[in-house]
């Protein structure tokens, strides 16, 4: 059985940028890179970007890092937005995470009351 060819990091990055209708400059500004660097990443001319750059791009496009680099065999298990939200949550201080936990608990209770 023939599997479809996997997309490269460069192709994924380009596809995400186009899907979000962002220019090279907008992406560059959002992740603190030069426009030329983003172009080089999209064209596959700049190989092995740092994990920091990959993380900033994944955050910008609200996808998993593994999805962006093409190494997530279970990508269909969770929506990419959920994984991006989890990354955001991990960056918060404990007090802020607790606030979100309480909010989520209240939302779950409200949902249970609707059922």
N, C-alpha and C positions, 0 to 999 in steps of 0.2 A: 504494500500500500504506500503510495507516494504522499508524503506530508508536504504542506505548503512551505516554501522557503521562509526561514525566520528573518525578521527585519533587523537590521543593524541599529545600533544606538543612534547613528546619524539619521537614518530614515525615520525612526520613532520621534526623534527630536523635531525634525522637519514636519512630520505629520501632526504632532501636537501643536506646534506653533501655528500652522495653517488652520487647524481646527478651531483654535482660539482666536483666529483672525488678528494675530499679533505680528508686528513687523520685527525684523531682526533687531532694530534699535530698541524697541519696546522690551523685548526679552532681555537684551543686554543690560538695559537700565534696571530692570526688575531684579536681576540676579548679580548685578555689580560686575559685569564683564564688558569687554569691548565688543562692538558690533562685529569686528573682524574675527574675534575669537568664537562668537556664536556661529558665524558663517562657516568657519573652519570645522567646528564640531558637526554642523549639519552636513557638510561635504565629506566628512570622514578624514579630513586632512590633519586634524588634531586628535591624536589617539590617546587613550587612557587619561580622561579628565579626572581631576582629583575627586575624592568622595564628597568634599565640600561643594564643589561645583555641581556634581550630580544631585546631591541633596537639595541644593537651592533650585535646580531645574525641576526636580520632582515636586517640590513644594509649590512652585509657581504653577505647574500644570495639574496639581492635585492628583498625582498618580504615585504608585509605589516605585521605589527606587529599582526594585527587581524588574518591574514592568518596563521601566525606561531603558534598562540595560539588557532586557530580554532574557532574564534568568529566573523567571517565576513560573514553574510548572503548574502551580495551583492558583493562578491569577483569577480564575473564574469564581473562586470560593467567596471572595469579598469584593464589594465595589471599591474601586480605587479611592473614591472620596473618603470612605471609612478609614482606610489605611492612612491617608494623608491627615485626617483628623486625629488619629491616634498619635502620629508623629508630633503634631502640634501639642497634644495633651501632654506628651512626655517632656516637653520643653518648659511646661508651666511649673511654678513653685507649688509646693504641697498645699498651701492654703487655697490657691486658685483651683487646683485639681479637686480639692474637697468641695468647693463651691459647685463645680461642674457635676461632681458625683451626686450631690444633694438635688441639683436641678434635674438630673437624669432620673433619679428616684421619684421625684414629683411627677415627671412626665409619664413614667411607667405606671404609677398609681392612677393617674388621670386616664390613661389608655385602658387599664384594667376596669375602671368604673364604666367606661363606654361599652365594654363587652357584655 
